[in-house]
Amino acid sequence: RAYQSVLLSLYPVMAEEDGPFAGITAPLALVPKPPAAQEDGGLVKQAAEMIAACEQELALEEQLFTKARETIKEAQTFRSQAVSRIHRGDLTGASELLEKLSKLSGEEVLSAATTKEQRLRLYGVSGLGSLTEQRVGAEGLYSFVTTGKLTVEEAKPMEPELQCAEDERWLLGLLMAADDLRPYAVKRAQDMDLHSLQHCLEVAQCLEGALLQFDLRNSDLRRRSDGLKYVVKKLEELVYEVTMALRREGGFDEVAAAAPVAAPDSPPSIDLKVMANVRERYIWYDLQREAILKQSRDVAKNGKNAVHSLQRGDLKRCDSLLEACTKDADRIDAEIVAKCPGLRSSLAYPVEEVMEALAFRAFLQESKVPSLAEIQQKVGNFKVCSTEYLGALSDLTGEVLRQGIRSAQSMDEEKFGKCLSLVQGVHTGFCELKSMSPHLRKKANAVGGSLTKMEAVKFEQVLLKTGRSKTAGAIDLSGPGEGEAE
């Protein structure tokens, strides 16, 4: 803007018509022809209706997710306020906030869920487990300041199947309480309270040693556990600095002689019996996790091979692979997911592959888009959800795109039209959805990319018919004419 002002001051003869749009003439408005309607055999409407049928479940999940986020944010606020008051010495105010924090529960948030399976699945994907982490972190610090005990009672999940998942959150909360010992220790160091600093150090070292007995996988718990050594290091520095300051003043011996002694019946600062129970369940849960990851890979692999068999026209092999997939999914659900619902998300991708193969088979054999209920009947006892169904339909458009390109190469306009109609229908259905998770939005963008490619192939077909295609001179699809030698 400054440069333009200088130019205008140097060349005052420039008129308004010599502005940035000088020489540009806008054409007059002319109503164009509307897009031509095409015969789709009802596929567009059918696909859009199948997707629209999932709207109610998606809306409920979005409502629950919104409520869960609000509850988690409220819990984080209560915890941070309670910890701040503890550090300031306002234990009465902290106790009131902890009481409010304890009243927040995931069971109340998920009360609108229609089935137990839905409640368990949504509890895992909505992040409501962090309520336990926030509560244990705040209550652990409060318990330490008031009683000298860092560990609190074990987590009580809303369903027994969630105990192992809640144990991990309990450990995260314990680490959060240990991390809050640093600002507390700094406050005590300001008052030269060597005994409180030494107790903080002993508790942190004990917790570090206890967690070293866990075989932690690469997760948030592992990373947070690795950070505990920095808490121990900070506490060691504070103990050393205060000790040296007292020695320089000559008051160390007096302070050491006045060291408090815990009563014989005092509880341990770290309840190692509780830690042992948590460790035992953690080991069992980790074994189940490894098992489901290994077995679900076979389901995903067979699902992909079933899709590839359909692309090659090998229907018999496809049916054999799909039967193996459904049996494996049912077995995994009965043996692992039933005991550990938190591991259900490990089957989401393999299940989408199986559902994609089932939908692709229905399209090729029956020229239809199967509904979620029809897919559920073919899958068996394993329960599927709307999000997985829509993810499968999104992936289906990629396979239909490949099928459509092959149809275009063989000049099969009818089959190509069906492929284009299905992609248009799925795209229309996604566009009309009012509730979509970030995962589904990415899937919807992929559907839009498939539709763009299909439209480009359609345009190339039109050019081939008129002889104006850029590939018409290189590839002769019409064959030899009359009287011409091959």
C-alpha positions as CSV (number, residue, x, y, z in Angstrom):
1,R,0.0,0.0,0.0
2,A,2.9,2.4,0.7
3,Y,4.4,1.6,-2.7
4,Q,1.1,2.4,-4.4
5,S,0.7,5.7,-2.5
6,V,4.2,6.7,-3.7
7,L,3.3,5.9,-7.3
8,L,0.1,7.9,-7.1
9,S,2.0,10.9,-5.7
10,L,4.6,10.7,-8.4
11,Y,2.0,10.2,-11.2
12,P,-1.0,12.2,-10.2
13,V,-2.4,12.0,-13.8
14,M,-3.4,8.3,-13.1
15,A,-7.2,8.2,-13.1
16,E,-9.5,5.8,-11.3
17,E,-10.1,3.8,-14.5
18,D,-6.4,3.1,-14.6
19,G,-6.6,1.0,-11.5
20,P,-5.8,-2.7,-11.0
21,F,-8.8,-3.9,-13.1
22,A,-8.2,-1.5,-16.0
23,G,-8.8,-3.3,-19.3
24,I,-10.8,-6.1,-17.8
25,T,-14.3,-6.4,-19.2
26,A,-16.8,-8.6,-17.4
27,P,-19.1,-10.6,-19.8
28,L,-22.8,-10.1,-19.5
29,A,-24.7,-12.7,-17.5
30,L,-26.0,-15.6,-19.7
31,V,-28.0,-18.5,-18.2
32,P,-26.1,-21.7,-19.1
33,K,-27.7,-25.0,-19.8
34,P,-28.2,-27.2,-16.7
35,P,-26.3,-30.5,-16.3
36,A,-27.9,-33.3,-18.4
37,A,-29.8,-35.8,-16.3
38,Q,-28.5,-39.4,-16.6
39,E,-30.1,-42.8,-16.2
40,D,-28.6,-44.3,-13.1
41,G,-30.9,-47.2,-12.4
42,G,-31.7,-45.9,-8.9
43,L,-28.1,-46.4,-7.7
44,V,-27.6,-42.8,-6.8
45,K,-30.7,-42.6,-4.7
46,Q,-30.1,-46.0,-3.1
47,A,-26.6,-45.2,-2.1
48,A,-27.6,-41.8,-0.7
49,E,-30.4,-43.5,1.3
50,M,-28.1,-46.1,2.8
51,I,-25.8,-43.4,4.0
52,A,-28.7,-41.2,5.3
53,A,-29.9,-44.2,7.4
54,C,-26.8,-43.8,9.5
55,E,-27.5,-40.2,10.3
56,Q,-29.3,-40.9,13.6
57,E,-26.5,-43.0,15.1
58,L,-23.9,-40.5,13.9
59,A,-25.8,-37.6,15.4
60,L,-26.1,-39.4,18.7
61,E,-22.4,-40.1,18.8
62,E,-21.5,-36.5,17.9
63,Q,-23.8,-35.4,20.8
64,L,-22.1,-37.7,23.2
65,F,-18.6,-36.7,22.0
66,T,-19.5,-33.0,22.5
67,K,-20.8,-33.8,26.0
68,A,-17.7,-35.9,26.7
69,R,-15.4,-33.1,25.6
70,E,-17.2,-30.6,27.8
71,T,-17.0,-32.9,30.8
72,I,-13.3,-33.6,30.2
73,K,-12.6,-29.8,30.0
74,E,-14.5,-29.2,33.2
75,A,-12.5,-32.0,34.9
76,Q,-9.2,-30.5,33.7
77,T,-10.3,-27.1,35.1
78,F,-11.3,-28.5,38.5
79,R,-8.0,-30.4,38.7
80,S,-5.8,-27.4,37.8
81,Q,-7.6,-25.2,40.2
82,A,-7.4,-27.8,43.0
83,V,-3.6,-28.3,42.4
84,S,-3.1,-24.6,42.4
85,R,-4.8,-24.2,45.7
86,I,-2.8,-27.1,47.2
87,H,0.4,-25.4,46.2
88,R,-0.8,-22.2,47.8
89,G,-1.8,-24.0,51.0
90,D,-5.5,-23.6,50.6
91,L,-6.5,-27.2,51.4
92,T,-10.1,-26.3,52.2
93,G,-10.7,-24.8,48.8
94,A,-8.9,-27.7,47.2
95,S,-11.1,-30.2,49.0
96,E,-14.2,-28.5,47.7
97,L,-12.9,-28.7,44.1
98,L,-12.0,-32.3,44.5
99,E,-15.5,-33.1,45.6
100,K,-16.8,-31.5,42.4
101,L,-14.3,-33.4,40.4
102,S,-15.3,-36.7,41.9
103,K,-18.9,-36.2,40.8
104,L,-18.0,-36.1,37.1
105,S,-18.4,-39.6,35.6
106,G,-18.4,-41.2,32.2
107,E,-21.5,-43.2,33.0
108,E,-23.5,-40.0,33.3
109,V,-22.2,-38.8,29.9
110,L,-23.0,-42.0,28.1
111,S,-26.5,-42.4,29.6
112,A,-28.0,-41.7,26.2
113,A,-26.3,-44.7,24.5
114,T,-28.8,-47.3,23.4
115,T,-26.8,-50.5,24.0
116,K,-24.0,-51.6,26.3
117,E,-21.7,-52.3,23.3
118,Q,-22.2,-48.7,22.1
119,R,-21.4,-47.4,25.6
120,L,-18.2,-49.4,25.9
121,R,-17.1,-48.4,22.4
122,L,-17.8,-44.8,22.8
123,Y,-16.1,-44.7,26.2
124,G,-12.9,-45.8,24.6
125,V,-13.0,-43.5,21.6
126,S,-14.3,-40.4,23.3
127,G,-11.4,-40.1,25.8
128,L,-13.6,-40.3,28.9
129,G,-11.0,-42.4,30.6
130,S,-9.0,-39.2,31.2
131,L,-11.6,-38.4,34.0
132,T,-9.9,-41.1,36.1
133,E,-6.5,-39.6,35.3
134,Q,-7.5,-36.1,36.3
135,R,-9.2,-37.3,39.5
136,V,-6.3,-39.6,40.6
137,G,-3.7,-36.8,39.8
138,A,-5.5,-34.3,42.0
139,E,-6.5,-36.6,44.8
140,G,-3.0,-38.2,44.9
141,L,-1.4,-34.8,45.5
142,Y,-4.0,-33.8,48.1
143,S,-3.6,-37.2,49.9
144,F,0.2,-36.8,49.9
145,V,0.1,-33.3,51.4
146,T,-2.5,-34.3,54.1
147,T,-1.5,-37.9,54.9
148,G,1.9,-38.5,53.2
149,K,0.4,-41.2,51.0
150,L,0.6,-40.6,47.2
151,T,-1.5,-43.6,45.9
152,V,-5.3,-43.5,46.2
153,E,-7.8,-46.3,45.8
154,E,-8.0,-48.2,42.6
155,A,-10.1,-47.0,39.8
156,K,-13.7,-48.2,39.7
157,P,-14.9,-48.5,36.1
158,M,-18.5,-48.1,35.1
159,E,-18.3,-51.6,33.6
160,P,-16.2,-54.5,34.8
161,E,-14.8,-55.0,31.3
162,L,-13.1,-51.6,31.4
163,Q,-11.0,-52.3,34.5
164,C,-7.7,-52.8,32.6
165,A,-8.2,-49.7,30.6
166,E,-8.9,-47.8,33.8
167,D,-5.8,-49.2,35.4
168,E,-3.7,-47.5,32.8
169,R,-5.4,-44.2,33.4
170,W,-4.9,-44.7,37.2
171,L,-1.1,-45.0,36.6
172,L,-1.2,-41.9,34.4
173,G,-2.9,-40.0,37.2
174,L,-0.3,-41.3,39.7
175,L,2.4,-39.9,37.4
176,M,0.6,-36.6,37.2
177,A,0.5,-36.4,41.0
178,A,4.2,-37.2,41.1
179,D,4.9,-34.4,38.6
180,D,3.0,-32.0,40.7
181,L,5.4,-32.7,43.6
182,R,8.1,-30.5,41.9
183,P,6.3,-27.2,42.5
184,Y,5.3,-28.4,46.0
185,A,8.9,-29.2,46.7
186,V,10.1,-25.8,45.5
187,K,7.6,-24.2,48.0
188,R,9.0,-26.3,50.8
189,A,12.6,-25.6,49.8
190,Q,11.9,-21.9,50.2
191,D,11.1,-22.6,53.9
192,M,14.2,-24.9,54.2
193,D,11.9,-27.8,55.0
194,L,14.4,-30.6,54.5
195,H,12.2,-33.3,56.0
196,S,9.4,-32.7,53.5
197,L,11.9,-32.6,50.6
198,Q,13.4,-35.9,51.7
199,H,10.0,-37.5,51.9
200,C,9.1,-36.2,48.4
201,L,12.3,-37.7,47.1
202,E,11.8,-41.1,48.8
203,V,8.2,-41.3,47.4
204,A,9.3,-40.4,43.9
205,Q,12.2,-42.9,43.9
206,C,9.8,-45.6,45.2
207,L,7.3,-44.9,42.4
208,E,10.1,-44.9,39.9
209,G,11.3,-48.3,41.1
210,A,7.8,-49.7,41.1
211,L,7.1,-48.6,37.5
212,L,10.4,-50.1,36.4
213,Q,8.8,-53.5,37.2
214,F,6.2,-52.9,34.5
215,D,7.0,-54.0,30.9
216,L,5.5,-50.9,29.4
217,R,4.7,-50.8,25.7
218,N,5.4,-47.8,23.6
219,S,2.5,-45.6,24.7
220,D,1.7,-42.4,26.5
221,L,2.2,-44.2,29.8
222,R,5.7,-45.3,28.7
223,R,6.7,-41.7,27.8
224,R,5.2,-40.2,31.0
225,S,7.0,-42.9,33.0
226,D,10.3,-42.1,31.4
227,G,9.8,-38.4,32.4
228,L,9.6,-39.4,36.1
229,K,13.4,-39.5,36.3
230,Y,13.4,-35.7,35.8
231,V,11.2,-35.3,38.8
232,V,13.6,-37.4,40.9
233,K,16.5,-35.3,39.6
234,K,14.8,-32.1,40.5
235,L,14.0,-33.3,44.0
236,E,17.6,-34.5,44.5
237,E,18.9,-31.1,43.5
238,L,16.5,-29.4,46.0
239,V,17.5,-31.8,48.8
240,Y,21.2,-31.2,48.1
241,E,20.8,-27.4,47.9
242,V,18.8,-27.2,51.2
243,T,21.3,-29.6,52.9
244,M,24.3,-27.5,51.9
245,A,22.5,-24.3,52.9
246,L,21.8,-25.7,56.4
247,R,25.4,-26.9,56.8
248,R,26.7,-23.5,55.9
249,E,24.4,-22.0,58.6
250,G,25.4,-24.6,61.1
251,G,21.9,-25.8,61.7
252,F,22.0,-29.1,59.9
253,D,22.6,-31.3,62.9
254,E,19.7,-29.7,64.8
255,V,17.4,-30.2,61.8
256,A,18.5,-33.8,61.4
257,A,18.0,-34.6,65.0
258,A,14.4,-33.3,64.8
259,A,13.5,-35.5,61.9
260,P,10.0,-36.9,62.3
261,V,9.4,-40.6,62.6
262,A,6.4,-42.3,61.1
263,A,4.1,-44.4,63.3
264,P,4.4,-48.2,63.0
265,D,0.8,-48.5,61.9
266,S,1.1,-45.7,59.2
267,P,0.1,-46.8,55.7
268,P,2.9,-46.9,53.1
269,S,3.3,-43.8,50.9
270,I,3.1,-46.0,47.8
271,D,0.8,-49.0,48.2
272,L,2.8,-51.7,46.5
273,K,0.0,-54.2,46.9
274,V,-2.2,-52.1,44.7
275,M,0.6,-51.6,42.3
276,A,1.1,-55.4,42.1
277,N,-2.5,-55.9,41.3
278,V,-2.4,-53.3,38.6
279,R,0.8,-54.8,37.2
280,E,-0.8,-58.3,37.0
281,R,-3.8,-57.0,35.2
282,Y,-1.6,-54.8,32.9
283,I,0.5,-57.8,31.9
284,W,-2.7,-59.8,31.1
285,Y,-4.2,-56.9,29.1
286,D,-1.0,-56.4,27.1
287,L,-1.0,-60.1,26.2
288,Q,-4.6,-59.7,24.9
289,R,-3.6,-56.6,23.0
290,E,-0.7,-58.4,21.3
291,A,-3.0,-61.2,20.4
292,I,-5.7,-59.1,18.8
293,L,-3.2,-57.1,16.8
294,K,-1.7,-60.3,15.4
295,Q,-5.0,-61.9,14.7
296,S,-6.6,-58.8,13.2
297,R,-3.9,-58.6,10.6
298,D,-5.1,-61.9,9.2
299,V,-8.6,-60.5,9.0
300,A,-7.4,-57.4,7.2
301,K,-5.2,-59.4,4.8
302,N,-8.0,-61.8,3.9
303,G,-10.4,-58.8,3.4
304,K,-8.0,-57.2,1.0
305,N,-7.4,-60.4,-0.9
306,A,-11.2,-60.8,-1.2
307,V,-11.4,-57.4,-2.9
308,H,-8.5,-58.3,-5.2
309,S,-10.3,-61.6,-6.1
310,L,-13.4,-59.7,-7.1
311,Q,-11.3,-57.4,-9.3
312,R,-10.0,-60.5,-11.1
313,G,-13.5,-62.1,-11.3
314,D,-12.6,-65.0,-8.9
315,L,-15.9,-65.1,-7.0
316,K,-15.3,-68.5,-5.5
317,R,-12.0,-67.5,-3.8
318,C,-13.6,-64.3,-2.6
319,D,-16.4,-66.2,-0.9
320,S,-13.9,-68.5,0.7
321,L,-11.9,-65.6,2.1
322,L,-14.9,-63.7,3.3
323,E,-16.1,-66.8,5.2
324,A,-12.7,-67.0,6.9
325,C,-12.8,-63.3,7.7
326,T,-16.2,-63.5,9.4
327,K,-15.2,-66.6,11.4
328,D,-12.0,-65.0,12.6
329,A,-13.8,-61.7,13.5
330,D,-16.4,-63.6,15.5
331,R,-13.8,-65.6,17.3
332,I,-11.7,-62.5,18.2
333,D,-14.8,-60.7,19.4
334,A,-15.8,-63.7,21.6
335,E,-12.4,-64.5,23.0
336,I,-10.7,-61.0,23.3
337,V,-13.1,-58.1,22.7
338,A,-15.7,-59.5,25.1
339,K,-13.2,-59.4,27.9
340,C,-11.4,-56.2,26.8
341,P,-13.8,-53.8,25.1
342,G,-11.1,-51.2,25.0
343,L,-9.4,-53.3,22.3
344,R,-12.4,-53.1,20.0
345,S,-10.7,-50.2,18.1
346,S,-8.0,-52.6,16.9
347,L,-10.5,-54.3,14.7
348,A,-11.9,-51.2,13.1
349,Y,-9.7,-51.2,10.1
350,P,-9.9,-55.0,9.4
351,V,-13.7,-54.8,9.7
352,E,-13.8,-52.0,7.2
353,E,-11.9,-54.1,4.8
354,V,-14.3,-57.0,5.2
355,M,-17.3,-54.7,4.8
356,E,-15.8,-53.2,1.7
357,A,-15.4,-56.6,0.1
358,L,-19.0,-57.5,1.0
359,A,-20.3,-54.2,-0.5
360,F,-18.2,-54.6,-3.6
361,R,-19.5,-58.2,-4.1
362,A,-23.1,-57.0,-3.8
363,F,-22.5,-54.2,-6.3
364,L,-20.9,-56.5,-8.9
365,Q,-23.4,-59.4,-8.5
366,E,-26.6,-57.5,-7.8
367,S,-25.9,-53.9,-8.8
368,K,-26.9,-52.6,-5.4
369,V,-25.5,-51.0,-2.3
370,P,-26.1,-53.2,0.7
371,S,-27.5,-51.5,3.8
372,L,-25.8,-51.7,7.3
373,A,-28.4,-54.3,8.4
374,E,-27.6,-56.5,5.4
375,I,-23.9,-56.2,6.0
376,Q,-24.5,-57.1,9.7
377,Q,-26.3,-60.3,8.6
378,K,-23.4,-61.4,6.5
379,V,-20.7,-60.5,9.1
380,G,-22.4,-62.6,11.8
381,N,-22.4,-62.1,15.5
382,F,-19.7,-59.4,15.3
383,K,-21.3,-56.0,15.8
384,V,-20.4,-53.3,13.3
385,C,-21.2,-49.6,13.6
386,S,-22.2,-46.8,11.3
387,T,-18.7,-45.2,11.2
388,E,-17.1,-48.5,10.0
389,Y,-19.9,-49.0,7.5
390,L,-19.4,-45.5,6.0
391,G,-15.7,-46.0,6.0
392,A,-16.2,-49.1,4.0
393,L,-18.5,-47.3,1.5
394,S,-15.8,-44.7,1.0
395,D,-13.1,-47.3,0.3
396,L,-15.6,-49.0,-2.0
397,T,-15.6,-46.0,-4.4
398,G,-11.9,-46.6,-5.0
399,E,-12.5,-50.2,-6.1
400,V,-15.5,-49.1,-8.2
401,L,-13.2,-46.5,-9.8
402,R,-10.8,-49.2,-10.9
403,Q,-13.7,-51.3,-12.2
404,G,-15.1,-48.2,-14.1
405,I,-11.7,-47.6,-15.8
406,R,-11.6,-51.2,-17.0
407,S,-15.1,-50.8,-18.3
408,A,-14.1,-47.7,-20.1
409,Q,-11.1,-49.5,-21.7
410,S,-13.4,-52.2,-23.0
411,M,-16.0,-49.6,-24.2
412,D,-18.7,-51.1,-21.8
413,E,-20.7,-47.9,-21.4
414,E,-23.5,-49.6,-19.4
415,K,-21.1,-51.0,-16.7
416,F,-19.2,-47.7,-16.6
417,G,-22.5,-45.8,-16.0
418,K,-23.3,-48.1,-13.0
419,C,-19.9,-47.4,-11.6
420,L,-20.2,-43.7,-12.0
421,S,-23.7,-43.7,-10.5
422,L,-22.5,-45.6,-7.4
423,V,-19.7,-43.1,-6.8
424,Q,-22.1,-40.2,-7.3
425,G,-24.6,-41.7,-4.9
426,V,-22.0,-42.3,-2.2
427,H,-20.7,-38.7,-2.7
428,T,-24.2,-37.3,-2.5
429,G,-24.8,-39.3,0.7
430,F,-21.7,-38.0,2.4
431,C,-22.5,-34.4,1.3
432,E,-25.9,-34.6,2.9
433,L,-24.6,-36.0,6.3
434,K,-24.9,-33.4,9.0
435,S,-22.8,-35.2,11.6
436,M,-19.3,-36.4,10.6
437,S,-16.2,-37.1,12.6
438,P,-12.8,-36.0,11.4
439,H,-12.1,-39.5,10.3
440,L,-15.3,-39.6,8.1
441,R,-14.5,-36.1,6.7
442,K,-11.2,-37.5,5.3
443,K,-13.1,-40.4,3.9
444,A,-15.6,-38.0,2.3
445,N,-12.7,-36.1,0.6
446,A,-11.5,-39.4,-0.8
447,V,-14.9,-40.0,-2.3
448,G,-14.8,-36.6,-4.0
449,G,-11.4,-37.5,-5.5
450,S,-12.8,-40.7,-6.9
451,L,-15.8,-38.9,-8.4
452,T,-13.5,-36.3,-10.1
453,K,-11.5,-39.1,-11.7
454,M,-14.7,-40.8,-12.9
455,E,-16.0,-37.6,-14.5
456,A,-12.6,-37.2,-16.2
457,V,-12.9,-40.7,-17.7
458,K,-16.4,-39.9,-18.8
459,F,-15.2,-36.8,-20.6
460,E,-12.5,-38.9,-22.3
461,Q,-15.2,-41.4,-23.5
462,V,-17.1,-38.5,-25.1
463,L,-13.9,-37.3,-26.9
464,L,-13.3,-40.9,-28.1
465,K,-16.7,-41.1,-29.6
466,T,-16.2,-37.8,-31.5
467,G,-12.7,-38.7,-32.6
468,R,-11.2,-35.7,-30.7
469,S,-9.5,-37.6,-27.9
470,K,-5.8,-37.0,-27.5
471,T,-5.3,-40.8,-27.5
472,A,-7.5,-41.4,-30.5
473,G,-4.6,-41.2,-32.9
474,A,-2.4,-43.5,-30.8
475,I,-5.1,-46.1,-30.0
476,D,-7.6,-47.3,-32.6
477,L,-10.5,-48.9,-30.8
478,S,-12.7,-49.3,-33.8
479,G,-10.8,-52.1,-35.6
480,P,-10.0,-52.4,-39.3
481,G,-12.5,-50.9,-41.8
482,E,-14.0,-52.5,-44.9
483,G,-11.4,-53.4,-47.5
484,E,-8.5,-52.7,-45.2
485,A,-5.9,-55.3,-44.4
486,E,-5.4,-56.1,-40.8
